[in-house]
Amino acid sequence: MKKVFFLFFFLPICTWAQSGEYKGASEMGRILDERILVPKSANPTIITLFEFTDSPDGLIPLLGFYNSGSIGTGVIQNGTPNAFNVILWNMLMTNLAHRLSQECDPVTVTEDSLVVQDDIVKKIKALCAWPLPAAKDESLYQELFDAITMYEVPHEEYVEWYSHFVGSGEYDGMDNKLYVQNLMYAVFMNPYFLLQR
């Protein structure tokens, strides 16, 4: 299933590669901390998403950054999508989506886990009732989508997202944690969310 989603959302990023750049590590870190996570320190929480390495600081610049010569120019270094930073963003967003899915089973949430904002936790827990009818309430999906994207993503993208996961019937038998993980991964990997306009 993950391969299907990676290809599905990798293709739009590739088509945008010549016209859009990533928002960059700093900006995405700010967005995640404002909309989803509770920062534990002055450092952007995005750094802790690098669970696959003991030296995340060296990878952060590869996600896109402003250097002293580019501040104020609107040009981000390493901001153009390429094979390597697409993989890095995929890893980060996979880890974040997995962390959110753990709200379906709070026992798996450890002290070292990312802290998720209460409002987001409430919405995720409602989705954890999947595939019961209560977890298919469109207003729940709309509120969650808007809370994360802050209307930066066209409404048509929301319609496709909701229809794909709820209306297709493809996920009716899926484990609730895996369902939530795939659902959130799809939002995080949407080019309108990751890339600058």
N, C-alpha and C positions, 0 to 999 in steps of 0.2 A: 504493500500500500504506500509506503513512504516513497518508493521510487516513482510511483505514479504522480504523487504530489510534487516531488522535486522537479520532474520534467515539466509538469503542467505550469508551474510558476517560474521555472528557469527560462522557458521560452519567451514569455513577455519581457523579462529582464534583458534577454539577448536582443530583442527587437528594439528596446529602448536604449541600447548601449551607445548609439551614436548621438542621441539627443538628450539623455538624462544622466546625471551623476548621483551617486549615493549622497545622502545627507551628511554622512561622515559619522565617525565614532562619537565625537563630542555631542553633536546634535541628537543622534539617536539615543545616546545615554541620557540626555536631558529629557527627551520624550518619554522613555521608558520609566524614568524616575518620577516624572510628573503624573503619568497616566495609569501606571500599572504597579510599580514597585515602591517599597518604602526604603529609601537610602539608609544604609547603616553607617556611612562615613562621608567625608567630603569627596571621596573618589566616586566617579560614576559607577553605578551598579553593573553596567555593561561589562566591566572588567571581570566580574565574578562569573560571567557566562562562559568564560574560556575554561571549562572544566577539563579539557583535554590536554592542558599544558600547565607546567609549574611556572612559566615565565610569560604571563599574558601581556605585560607592558610592551614587549617587542612586537606583538602582533597587532596591537591597537592601531598604529599608523597605517597598517595595510588596509584598514577599513575606510580610510579617507580622513584627512585632517587638514587644518589650516596651519601653514607655517608662518613665520614672522613676515615673510615677503608676500604672502597671499591674503593676509587678513584685510578685509574690507574690499577685496576684489571680487568676491563671490566665487573664486576658483578654489576648489578643494584638491589637494594633492592625493593621488591614488583614488580619486573619486569615480573615475570611469570604470564601469563594470567590466571585469575580465574573469577568466576562468578561475583564478586563484581567490579573488575577494568574494566572488559569488559563493564559492565553497565555504569560506569563512563565515559569511553571513548566514548561510544555510545551517552551519554548525551552531552558531549562536542562537538562532531562532528556534532550532530544534530543541536545544537545551531549555530555552525559555518556555516553549510550548509544553515540554515534558514537565517542567516544574509546576505550571498551572494545572496540568492534569492530575497532579498529586493531591489536589484539594478534594478529589473524589475519594481519597483514602488518606485522611489526615495522619494516620499512623506512620506513613512514609515520609512525612515532612519532619526534617531534623532541625536542630538548632543552627546548623550551618547553611540551611536552605535560604534562598531568597525570600524576603518578606513581601507578601503581596498585599496591596491596599484592600481594606475591608469591603469596599463597594464592588471591586472586581471579584473578590473571593465569594461574595454573596451570589453574584451572577454565575460564576463557574459552578458553584455547588448546585444551583438550580439545573444546570446542564448535566450534572452528574446523574440525574434521574433517567438519562437516556437508556432505552428508547421509549419510555413512557410518554404519553401525550403531553404532560406538563413540561417536558423538556423540548417540546417542538413548538412552543408558543412563540410566534414571530416577534412579539414585542420584546421578549427577552433577548433575542438575537440582535434586534435593531439597537437596543440600549447598549449592549456589550460592544457591538461594532462601532457605534458612535463614540463611546467612551474611550476606545483605543485609538481610533483614527481621527477623532475630532473634526469630522466632516472634510478631511483632506482627500478622501477617496470618493469618487463619483457614486451616486446612489445606484447606478446600474451594476457596479461591482458588488455592492451589498446584495442586490437581488440575485445575481448569479451565485454568490457565495451561499446564501440561504437556500436557494432552490437546489443547488448541488448537494448540500449536506442533508437537508430535511426532505425536500420534495422528490429526490430521485429514488428513494427506497433502498439505495445501495448500502446504506449504513445501519439499517434497522437491526441487524443482528450483531453489530460490532460492540465489543466491550466498551463500557462508558469512558474509562480512562483513555483508551486509544482514540475513541471518537473525539473527546475534548482536545487531545493533543493534536490530532490532524486538523480539527476545526480552527484552533488558534494558530497553528503553523501556517495555514492558508492565509490568514489575515496578515501575519507578520511578513510573509514573503511577497505580498502584493506589491508590485512596482510603485503604485501610487503612495504606498506607505513608506517604502525604503528610499525612493529616489526623490531628488529635488524636482520641482516643477520647472 
